[in-house]
Amino acid sequence: MSTNNARRETVAKSWTYAPAWRAGQRCLIPVESWVEPYWGLGSRNVWWSFRRADGQPAALAGLYSEWTDPETGELVPNYTMITQPADGHPVLSLMHRPGKEKRGVVMLEPGDWDAWLHGTVAQADALIKLPPLGVLRSGAEKPEEETLLPAEQLLALKAEE
């Protein structure tokens, strides 16, 4: 995979991702948290950390592939995260530079992992959605910039601007 993010809108058509998508080469990307740039607290971005509200590790939706290094013959695994438009999401739509496209990763619920990994393309496609607000906690990545806040408090911060 040549990029870190695969756009949901083109994953089935892109020469980069379509072969892995059609072949069912879907993976779970385990994370404790992930970060997005938030520009709402001033004139520079603050890296905003997202994690599951229940404290459990999260699993992001991804695709994987392998390629052979021509110099060494080594089989090299790689992966990409699936992203989708975040317009309309109460928190993720606030991320990224003002005026730029808003996108978010796809966090899969534990009950959906098997369908993501082993289901049909149609079943996997149905799982590509932004995480509901209630399953996220968010806050600035560096504690000195902001304390860890529930997503609802981020909305309150935005309303005060």
N, C-alpha and C positions, 0 to 999 in steps of 0.2 A: 504494500500500500504506500502510495507516495505522499499522502498527507495524513495528519492526525485526526481530521474530521471528515466524515462522509455525510453529505447533505441528503436528508431523507427524500427530498424531491427528485434526486437524480441517482440514487443508489442502485436502482434497477436498470438504469440506462447507461450510466457512465462506464466507459471502457475500463476505468480503474477499478470499479467496485462491482459491476454487474456480474462478472464471472463468479466471484465469491458469493454474492447474494443468491444467484440461481443455484449454486452448488450447495447451499445451506451451510456455508462456512461462517456460521454465527458464533460469537463467543461472549462470555461475560467478562467484564473488566472490573475486578474487585478494587474498590477504593474506600478509604476511610472518609475522605472528603474530596471535593473538587473546588476550583476557584474560577471566578469570573470577574472581570473588571467592572466596578461600580463607580460611576461618575457623579452621583447625586450629592456627595458630601463636600464638594468644592470644585476647584478648577482642575484638579488632577484625579486620576483614578485611584481607588483603594481596592486592593484585591479582596474580594468578598468570598468567603468560604461557605460551602454548602455541605450538609451532612444529613443523614437520616435523623429524625427527631427521636427515634427510639434508641439511638446510640449504636445500633448494629451497623456492620459494614454495608456499603451499598454495592450494587452491581449495575454497571452501565452497559448498555447494549452496544455491541461491536461486531465487526467482521474481521476475519483473519485470513492470511494467505502465507505462502512460503515462496521463497525464490532461492536460486542457487548462486552463490557468489562465484563469478567466473574465474577469479584469481585463486581461490582456495578450494573450490568445490563444496564448501560448507553450505548446508541447508539453513537458511535464515528465516525464522518466523517473524511475522510482523502483524500489526493490527491497526484498526482505526475505530474511532468512536462514531456512532450515529448521532447526528444533530438534526434538529428541526426548528422551524420558526417558533419564536417565543412571544410574538405579538399576542396580546391578550392574557398572558400569564401574569398574575398579580405581582410577582416578584421578579421572575426571570426577564420580563419585558423591560425592567429597569436597568439591566446590565448592559455593558458595552457603551462605547462613546455615543453621546447624543447625536441623533441624525443618522446613525449607522444601523445596519440590519441587526435585529435582536434574534439570537439563536440560543438554544439550550440543549444539553445532553439528554439522553433518554435513560432514566433510572428505572430498572425493572424490579417489580415486587418479587419476593422469594417464590410465591405461588406461580409466577409466570416463567421462571427460569427454564423449566423443562420444555415448555412450549417454544420458547425462544431458541433453545439449542437444538431441539429435535422435531419441531413442528413443521408444517408446510410453509411455503413462502407467504401464503395468505394469512396464516395464523401469526407468523412473525410480524408481518406488516401491520396487523391489528394491534400489536403491542407497542408500536412506536407512538408514544405520546409523552407529553411533558409530565413531570411528577406533580401530583396534587399538592396544594399548599400545606395541608396538614401533616405530610410526612417529612417536611423539610425543617431544618433549623439553619439559620444563616447568620453571618456576622463577619466583620473585618478579619482577615487572616492574621494580622498582627494585633495582639491585644491592646497595644498602646494607641492604635488607630480607632478602635471600637471594641466593645465587648461583644461576646457571642449573643446574638439576639434571635428571638423567635421571628419567623418570617413576617408575622403580623406587625411586629414593631418596625420592621423595615418599611412597611407600607405607611405606618404612622410618620416615620422620618420623611418619606417622600411627600406626604400631605402637608408637612410643615414648611416645605421649601417655597 
